[in-house]
């Protein structure tokens, strides 16, 4: 359900004279409550899980163009992966915008070569105007930062490579 569908549903509910409408799908639940005497509306939207269905649709055009490049890069990436098999990849726990800094005028949380402890804040992911601090899952040394500042990230997208030794 996209934003236009939600807006149309809100308009329909306010015109119909119904006090409450609930709609539940696989990935979200929406409840619209109105108080016709005061004209106030209360809208509650709950997502049961991250909207994984939207990501492949957005990525589909890029994925169609990517296979030739991915096939060329794959043989070169495999030996590096074998050499660094003890490295741990920290992945994004959500969809959002990736930030390495707590504020635009501040230094990054971590840089390549820095040591991190489990539980240290390593980045922020903004999702729906909420800034979520992402913590290190392991202790170790930062080997590589895989995402640029202020770029969108997908669920389970690799963000950092950490050497736990």
MDAnalysis code that builds the backbone (N, CA, C; Angstrom):
import MDAnalysis as mda
import numpy as np

u = mda.Universe.empty(495, n_residues=165, atom_resindex=np.repeat(np.arange(165), 3), trajectory=True)
u.add_TopologyAttr("name", ["N", "CA", "C"] * 165)
u.add_TopologyAttr("resid", np.arange(1, 166))
u.add_TopologyAttr("resname", ["UNK", "UNK", "UNK", "UNK", "UNK", "UNK", "UNK", "UNK", "UNK", "UNK", "UNK", "UNK", "UNK", "UNK", "UNK", "UNK", "UNK", "UNK", "UNK", "UNK", "UNK", "UNK", "UNK", "UNK", "UNK", "UNK", "UNK", "UNK", "UNK", "UNK", "UNK", "UNK", "UNK", "UNK", "UNK", "UNK", "UNK", "UNK", "UNK", "UNK", "UNK", "UNK", "UNK", "UNK", "UNK", "UNK", "UNK", "UNK", "UNK", "UNK", "UNK", "UNK", "UNK", "UNK", "UNK", "UNK", "UNK", "UNK", "UNK", "UNK", "UNK", "UNK", "UNK", "UNK", "UNK", "UNK", "UNK", "UNK", "UNK", "UNK", "UNK", "UNK", "UNK", "UNK", "UNK", "UNK", "UNK", "UNK", "UNK", "UNK", "UNK", "UNK", "UNK", "UNK", "UNK", "UNK", "UNK", "UNK", "UNK", "UNK", "UNK", "UNK", "UNK", "UNK", "UNK", "UNK", "UNK", "UNK", "UNK", "UNK", "UNK", "UNK", "UNK", "UNK", "UNK", "UNK", "UNK", "UNK", "UNK", "UNK", "UNK", "UNK", "UNK", "UNK", "UNK", "UNK", "UNK", "UNK", "UNK", "UNK", "UNK", "UNK", "UNK", "UNK", "UNK", "UNK", "UNK", "UNK", "UNK", "UNK", "UNK", "UNK", "UNK", "UNK", "UNK", "UNK", "UNK", "UNK", "UNK", "UNK", "UNK", "UNK", "UNK", "UNK", "UNK", "UNK", "UNK", "UNK", "UNK", "UNK", "UNK", "UNK", "UNK", "UNK", "UNK", "UNK", "UNK", "UNK", "UNK", "UNK", "UNK", "UNK", "UNK", "UNK", "UNK"])
u.atoms.positions = np.array([
    [0.857, -1.166, 0.000],
    [0.000, 0.000, 0.000],
    [0.903, 1.228, 0.000],
    [0.704, 2.119, -0.953],
    [1.539, 3.320, -1.013],
    [0.834, 4.498, -0.340],
    [1.504, 5.631, -0.305],
    [1.007, 6.803, 0.413],
    [-0.308, 7.319, -0.165],
    [-0.477, 7.238, -1.478],
    [-1.735, 7.705, -2.089],
    [-2.908, 6.844, -1.652],
    [-2.679, 5.536, -1.558],
    [-3.742, 4.643, -1.083],
    [-4.127, 4.976, 0.357],
    [-3.127, 5.266, 1.181],
    [-3.401, 5.620, 2.583],
    [-4.167, 6.937, 2.652],
    [-3.764, 7.914, 1.852],
    [-4.459, 9.205, 1.838],
    [-5.910, 9.033, 1.380],
    [-6.129, 8.240, 0.361],
    [-7.495, 7.987, -0.116],
    [-8.331, 7.285, 0.949],
    [-7.717, 6.356, 1.668],
    [-8.417, 5.659, 2.744],
    [-8.800, 6.639, 3.854],
    [-7.916, 7.546, 4.199],
    [-8.208, 8.553, 5.231],
    [-9.378, 9.434, 4.790],
    [-9.362, 9.882, 3.544],
    [-10.456, 10.723, 3.024],
    [-11.779, 9.958, 3.052],
    [-11.735, 8.700, 2.643],
    [-12.940, 7.886, 2.622],
    [-13.521, 7.725, 4.021],
    [-12.647, 7.432, 4.991],
    [-13.099, 7.227, 6.368],
    [-13.693, 8.517, 6.930],
    [-13.048, 9.656, 6.674],
    [-13.558, 10.921, 7.226],
    [-14.911, 11.300, 6.611],
    [-15.145, 10.954, 5.352],
    [-16.414, 11.285, 4.697],
    [-17.516, 10.279, 5.030],
    [-17.141, 9.054, 5.372],
    [-18.137, 8.001, 5.551],
    [-18.888, 8.080, 6.874],
    [-18.325, 8.727, 7.862],
    [-18.976, 8.801, 9.161],
    [-18.651, 7.629, 10.071],
    [-17.746, 6.754, 9.637],
    [-17.327, 5.616, 10.446],
    [-16.356, 6.118, 11.518],
    [-16.421, 5.553, 12.717],
    [-15.551, 5.993, 13.802],
    [-14.164, 5.357, 13.766],
    [-14.075, 4.123, 13.283],
    [-12.783, 3.440, 13.289],
    [-12.721, 2.434, 12.155],
    [-11.544, 2.374, 11.484],
    [-11.302, 1.399, 10.425],
    [-9.925, 0.802, 10.668],
    [-9.834, -0.512, 10.598],
    [-8.553, -1.209, 10.711],
    [-8.354, -2.047, 9.461],
    [-7.138, -1.996, 8.933],
    [-6.779, -2.770, 7.756],
    [-5.457, -3.460, 8.065],
    [-5.427, -4.782, 7.881],
    [-4.221, -5.531, 8.197],
    [-3.816, -6.358, 6.985],
    [-2.574, -6.192, 6.574],
    [-1.989, -6.968, 5.482],
    [-0.823, -7.766, 6.046],
    [-0.103, -8.488, 5.183],
    [1.019, -9.306, 5.633],
    [2.105, -8.469, 6.304],
    [2.439, -7.305, 5.726],
    [3.589, -6.549, 6.194],
    [3.258, -5.297, 6.993],
    [1.991, -4.957, 7.172],
    [1.655, -3.783, 7.963],
    [0.224, -3.845, 8.453],
    [-0.072, -2.958, 9.402],
    [-1.412, -2.827, 9.935],
    [-1.681, -1.334, 10.069],
    [-2.831, -0.863, 9.619],
    [-3.185, 0.548, 9.718],
    [-4.553, 0.657, 10.390],
    [-4.645, 1.580, 11.349],
    [-5.897, 1.846, 12.051],
    [-6.169, 3.336, 11.967],
    [-7.366, 3.706, 11.526],
    [-7.764, 5.112, 11.429],
    [-8.963, 5.306, 12.337],
    [-8.812, 6.208, 13.307],
    [-9.894, 6.506, 14.243],
    [-10.278, 7.967, 14.061],
    [-11.570, 8.232, 13.979],
    [-12.038, 9.605, 13.846],
    [-13.033, 9.925, 14.940],
    [-13.050, 11.182, 15.312],
    [-14.029, 11.691, 16.266],
    [-14.785, 12.779, 15.504],
    [-15.912, 12.425, 14.918],
    [-16.642, 13.341, 14.043],
    [-17.173, 14.568, 14.782],
    [-17.356, 14.479, 16.079],
    [-17.859, 15.640, 16.817],
    [-16.804, 16.741, 16.917],
    [-15.524, 16.360, 17.035],
    [-14.476, 17.379, 17.141],
    [-13.703, 17.535, 15.836],
    [-13.877, 16.627, 14.892],
    [-13.181, 16.700, 13.608],
    [-11.752, 16.163, 13.691],
    [-11.358, 15.595, 14.817],
    [-9.997, 15.090, 14.988],
    [-9.880, 13.687, 14.411],
    [-8.690, 13.387, 13.892],
    [-8.404, 12.060, 13.364],
    [-7.147, 11.531, 14.034],
    [-7.117, 10.251, 14.273],
    [-5.928, 9.611, 14.801],
    [-5.601, 8.465, 13.858],
    [-4.365, 8.447, 13.379],
    [-3.948, 7.415, 12.436],
    [-2.770, 6.672, 13.046],
    [-2.866, 5.352, 13.091],
    [-1.795, 4.519, 13.620],
    [-1.400, 3.543, 12.527],
    [-0.113, 3.559, 12.165],
    [0.407, 2.617, 11.176],
    [1.478, 1.798, 11.862],
    [1.362, 0.479, 11.787],
    [2.350, -0.413, 12.367],
    [2.870, -1.323, 11.280],
    [4.189, -1.440, 11.219],
    [4.780, -2.377, 10.284],
    [5.198, -3.609, 11.046],
    [4.778, -4.753, 10.552],
    [5.122, -6.005, 11.198],
    [6.571, -6.371, 10.928],
    [7.074, -6.021, 9.763],
    [8.447, -6.334, 9.374],
    [8.918, -5.248, 8.430],
    [10.237, -5.120, 8.223],
    [10.712, -4.140, 7.253],
    [10.093, -4.417, 5.885],
    [9.855, -3.378, 5.129],
    [9.214, -3.516, 3.832],
    [10.246, -4.053, 2.850],
    [10.400, -5.363, 2.873],
    [11.375, -6.023, 2.028],
    [10.882, -6.072, 0.588],
    [9.568, -6.063, 0.400],
    [9.011, -6.145, -0.949],
    [9.351, -4.917, -1.770],
    [9.470, -3.760, -1.157],
    [9.747, -2.529, -1.888],
    [11.182, -2.484, -2.383],
    [12.127, -3.056, -1.658],
    [13.530, -2.978, -2.026],
    [13.824, -3.652, -3.370],
    [13.368, -4.896, -3.620],
    [13.669, -5.495, -4.904],
    [13.060, -4.723, -6.083],
    [11.890, -4.126, -5.890],
    [11.271, -3.373, -6.973],
    [12.131, -2.173, -7.329],
    [12.641, -1.474, -6.320],
    [13.488, -0.308, -6.555],
    [14.814, -0.744, -7.158],
    [15.353, -1.868, -6.703],
    [16.649, -2.334, -7.153],
    [16.599, -3.069, -8.495],
    [15.423, -3.466, -8.941],
    [15.313, -4.284, -10.141],
    [15.979, -3.657, -11.368],
    [15.731, -2.363, -11.711],
    [16.390, -1.815, -12.889],
    [17.913, -1.824, -12.759],
    [18.441, -1.532, -11.581],
    [19.880, -1.535, -11.379],
    [20.428, -2.959, -11.465],
    [19.673, -3.925, -10.956],
    [20.129, -5.310, -10.966],
    [20.194, -5.858, -12.387],
    [19.324, -5.400, -13.260],
    [19.350, -5.860, -14.648],
    [20.617, -5.383, -15.330],
    [21.048, -4.153, -15.034],
    [22.249, -3.606, -15.647],
    [23.508, -4.118, -14.969],
    [23.430, -4.605, -13.747],
    [24.598, -4.964, -12.965],
    [25.237, -6.325, -13.290],
    [24.506, -7.345, -13.753],
    [25.136, -8.650, -13.895],
    [26.437, -8.694, -14.688],
    [26.600, -7.982, -15.848],
    [27.897, -8.069, -16.517],
    [29.035, -7.577, -15.632],
    [28.841, -6.474, -14.926],
    [29.883, -5.947, -14.047],
    [30.107, -6.887, -12.873],
    [29.039, -7.445, -12.351],
    [29.146, -8.346, -11.217],
    [29.895, -9.618, -11.604],
    [29.654, -10.104, -12.833],
    [30.335, -11.309, -13.281],
    [31.818, -11.056, -13.470],
    [32.191, -9.851, -13.948],
    [33.598, -9.525, -14.132],
    [34.291, -9.389, -12.788],
    [33.626, -8.786, -11.800],
    [34.236, -8.532, -10.500],
    [34.267, -9.779, -9.621],
    [33.394, -10.725, -9.860],
    [33.282, -11.895, -8.997],
    [34.576, -12.705, -8.902],
    [35.269, -13.024, -10.019],
    [36.495, -13.813, -9.882],
    [37.556, -13.087, -9.060],
    [37.677, -11.783, -9.177],
    [38.669, -11.035, -8.428],
    [38.308, -10.964, -6.952],
    [37.041, -10.946, -6.632],
    [36.601, -10.815, -5.248],
    [36.758, -12.124, -4.477],
    [36.689, -13.262, -5.151],
    [36.750, -14.537, -4.457],
    [38.098, -14.789, -3.776],
    [39.258, -14.534, -4.405],
    [40.514, -14.744, -3.690],
    [40.642, -13.832, -2.475],
    [40.191, -12.591, -2.580],
    [40.254, -11.667, -1.448],
    [39.390, -12.179, -0.301],
    [38.244, -12.753, -0.619],
    [37.364, -13.286, 0.412],
    [38.021, -14.476, 1.104],
    [38.756, -15.297, 0.366],
    [39.433, -16.440, 0.960],
    [40.547, -15.985, 1.889],
    [41.302, -14.944, 1.497],
    [42.384, -14.416, 2.320],
    [41.838, -13.837, 3.623],
    [40.681, -13.194, 3.556],
    [40.119, -12.494, 4.703],
    [38.920, -13.226, 5.272],
    [38.984, -14.549, 5.304],
    [37.834, -15.317, 5.762],
    [37.546, -15.096, 7.239],
    [38.545, -14.581, 8.011],
    [38.299, -14.342, 9.426],
    [37.661, -12.971, 9.664],
    [37.533, -12.160, 8.642],
    [36.899, -10.851, 8.784],
    [35.394, -11.000, 8.938],
    [34.811, -10.080, 9.710],
    [33.369, -10.100, 9.950],
    [32.752, -8.879, 9.293],
    [31.657, -9.083, 8.595],
    [30.946, -7.990, 7.935],
    [29.781, -7.563, 8.811],
    [29.737, -6.268, 9.119],
    [28.592, -5.719, 9.853],
    [27.607, -5.225, 8.810],
    [26.368, -5.711, 8.904],
    [25.345, -5.410, 7.905],
    [24.274, -4.499, 8.485],
    [23.576, -3.819, 7.599],
    [22.515, -2.899, 8.013],
    [21.319, -3.675, 8.545],
    [20.820, -3.304, 9.731],
    [19.659, -3.992, 10.269],
    [18.341, -3.430, 9.744],
    [18.414, -2.402, 8.872],
    [17.191, -1.764, 8.392],
    [17.449, -1.008, 7.093],
    [16.383, -0.543, 6.494],
    [16.439, 0.316, 5.317],
    [16.485, 1.755, 5.806],
    [17.318, 2.580, 5.197],
    [17.381, 3.980, 5.605],
    [18.538, 4.699, 4.959],
    [18.917, 5.832, 5.548],
    [20.035, 6.636, 5.063],
    [21.192, 6.479, 6.036],
    [22.377, 6.184, 5.503],
    [23.566, 5.883, 6.285],
    [24.336, 7.162, 6.593],
    [24.687, 7.321, 7.868],
    [25.516, 8.459, 8.303],
    [26.670, 7.926, 9.139],
    [27.903, 8.348, 8.830],
    [29.083, 7.959, 9.604],
    [29.322, 8.884, 10.779],
    [28.653, 10.054, 10.800],
    [28.899, 11.073, 11.812],
    [27.647, 11.313, 12.656],
    [27.829, 11.726, 13.924],
    [26.669, 12.059, 14.746],
    [26.014, 13.375, 14.328],
    [26.782, 14.249, 13.666],
    [26.280, 15.524, 13.149],
    [27.200, 15.940, 12.002],
    [26.713, 16.769, 11.073],
    [27.535, 17.138, 9.915],
    [28.874, 17.790, 10.272],
    [28.950, 18.492, 11.400],
    [30.185, 19.182, 11.782],
    [31.058, 18.362, 12.736],
    [30.700, 17.105, 12.974],
    [31.444, 16.231, 13.891],
    [32.294, 15.231, 13.111],
    [33.254, 14.617, 13.812],
    [34.092, 13.577, 13.222],
    [33.303, 12.278, 13.095],
    [33.706, 11.389, 12.156],
    [33.025, 10.100, 12.021],
    [33.149, 9.273, 13.308],
    [32.167, 8.398, 13.524],
    [32.217, 7.505, 14.675],
    [33.476, 6.646, 14.619],
    [33.739, 6.042, 13.434],
    [34.925, 5.202, 13.264],
    [35.523, 5.443, 11.887],
    [36.833, 5.175, 11.778],
    [37.551, 5.267, 10.509],
    [38.294, 3.954, 10.288],
    [38.774, 3.750, 9.082],
    [39.567, 2.565, 8.777],
    [40.800, 2.585, 9.673],
    [41.090, 1.444, 10.296],
    [42.239, 1.330, 11.195],
    [41.887, 1.514, 12.662],
    [40.716, 2.072, 12.948],
    [40.293, 2.266, 14.341],
    [39.925, 0.929, 14.974],
    [40.117, 0.849, 16.281],
    [39.667, -0.316, 17.038],
    [38.290, -0.015, 17.606],
    [37.411, -1.005, 17.552],
    [36.068, -0.853, 18.110],
    [35.818, -1.987, 19.092],
    [34.997, -1.693, 20.084],
    [34.581, -2.707, 21.044],
    [33.124, -3.053, 20.775],
    [32.749, -4.252, 21.139],
    [31.358, -4.659, 20.958],
    [30.464, -3.689, 21.718],
    [29.433, -3.168, 21.037],
    [28.509, -2.217, 21.645],
    [28.837, -0.765, 21.342],
    [30.018, -0.475, 20.767],
    [30.341, 0.906, 20.380],
    [29.446, 1.338, 19.228],
    [29.026, 2.600, 19.234],
    [28.238, 3.136, 18.121],
    [29.186, 3.341, 16.940],
    [28.819, 2.778, 15.781],
    [29.689, 2.861, 14.609],
    [29.090, 3.697, 13.485],
    [27.768, 3.909, 13.510],
    [27.115, 4.726, 12.491],
    [25.680, 4.993, 12.925],
    [24.994, 5.788, 12.116],
    [23.570, 6.068, 12.331],
    [22.837, 5.738, 11.042],
    [21.667, 5.131, 11.167],
    [20.807, 4.924, 10.003],
    [19.493, 5.628, 10.295],
    [19.171, 6.573, 9.420],
    [17.922, 7.325, 9.560],
    [16.830, 6.595, 8.801],
    [15.754, 6.297, 9.500],
    [14.604, 5.637, 8.886],
    [13.350, 6.348, 9.376],
    [12.613, 6.915, 8.471],
    [11.359, 7.609, 8.788],
    [11.575, 8.703, 9.846],
    [12.620, 9.509, 9.657],
    [12.961, 10.640, 10.531],
    [13.408, 10.208, 11.923],
    [13.700, 8.939, 12.109],
    [14.259, 8.455, 13.363],
    [15.720, 8.092, 13.124],
    [16.599, 8.581, 13.987],
    [18.024, 8.317, 13.855],
    [18.394, 7.156, 14.769],
    [18.707, 6.011, 14.162],
    [18.989, 4.781, 14.895],
    [20.496, 4.577, 14.984],
    [21.036, 4.543, 16.194],
    [22.454, 4.290, 16.379],
    [22.713, 2.801, 16.178],
    [23.671, 2.489, 15.320],
    [24.032, 1.105, 15.046],
    [25.307, 0.795, 15.818],
    [25.282, -0.282, 16.585],
    [26.410, -0.648, 17.432],
    [27.198, -1.794, 16.805],
    [28.496, -1.834, 17.137],
    [29.370, -2.908, 16.660],
    [28.919, -4.225, 17.262],
    [28.869, -5.238, 16.434],
    [28.458, -6.568, 16.887],
    [29.634, -7.333, 17.485],
    [30.854, -6.922, 17.103],
    [32.073, -7.592, 17.563],
    [33.139, -6.544, 17.878],
    [34.143, -6.956, 18.617],
    [35.300, -6.104, 18.857],
    [36.343, -6.408, 17.797],
    [37.123, -5.400, 17.411],
    [38.169, -5.621, 16.434],
    [38.624, -4.329, 15.798],
    [39.297, -4.474, 14.666],
    [39.856, -3.340, 13.939],
    [39.069, -3.144, 12.645],
    [38.731, -1.891, 12.333],
    [37.979, -1.586, 11.118],
    [38.900, -1.757, 9.911],
    [38.538, -2.662, 9.013],
    [39.331, -2.929, 7.819],
    [38.847, -2.074, 6.651],
    [37.508, -1.934, 6.540],
    [36.969, -1.207, 5.393],
    [35.589, -0.655, 5.717],
    [35.318, 0.555, 5.206],
    [33.983, 1.146, 5.269],
    [33.396, 0.974, 3.879],
    [32.262, 0.290, 3.773],
    [31.718, -0.098, 2.473],
    [30.656, 0.859, 1.928],
    [30.211, 1.841, 2.725],
    [29.117, 2.718, 2.313],
    [29.558, 4.170, 2.450],
    [29.188, 4.986, 1.496],
    [29.492, 6.417, 1.526],
    [28.518, 7.152, 2.436],
    [28.954, 8.269, 2.968],
    [28.133, 9.134, 3.814],
    [26.881, 9.599, 3.063],
    [25.760, 9.684, 3.762],
    [24.482, 10.197, 3.226],
    [23.937, 9.393, 2.050],
    [24.167, 8.097, 2.037],
    [23.630, 7.281, 0.953],
    [22.592, 6.315, 1.499],
    [21.605, 5.940, 0.675],
    [20.600, 4.978, 1.135],
    [21.212, 3.586, 1.271],
    [20.738, 2.852, 2.278],
    [21.168, 1.468, 2.466],
    [19.933, 0.584, 2.555],
    [20.104, -0.652, 2.164],
    [19.039, -1.637, 2.189],
    [19.215, -2.545, 3.409],
    [18.175, -3.257, 3.745],
    [18.250, -4.247, 4.815],
    [19.302, -5.286, 4.462],
    [20.172, -5.611, 5.404],
    [21.199, -6.647, 5.264],
    [22.327, -6.249, 4.311],
    [22.439, -4.969, 3.960],
    [23.530, -4.496, 3.103],
    [24.799, -4.377, 3.949],
    [25.936, -4.888, 3.464],
    [27.182, -4.764, 4.214],
    [27.591, -3.289, 4.396],
    [27.977, -2.943, 5.639],
    [28.375, -1.574, 5.960],
    [29.873, -1.465, 6.257],
    [30.376, -2.377, 7.086],
    [31.766, -2.346, 7.527],
    [32.333, -3.754, 7.505],
    [33.678, -3.829, 7.340],
    [34.378, -5.089, 7.512],
    [35.293, -4.916, 8.716],
    [35.180, -5.846, 9.676],
    [35.915, -5.784, 10.924],
    [36.818, -7.019, 11.033],
    [38.074, -6.791, 11.443],
    [39.012, -7.894, 11.728],
    [38.984, -8.127, 13.225],
    [38.386, -9.239, 13.681],
    [38.226, -9.456, 15.111],
    [39.518, -9.873, 15.834],
    [40.597, -10.148, 15.103],
    [41.821, -10.625, 15.769],
    [42.590, -9.518, 16.458],
])
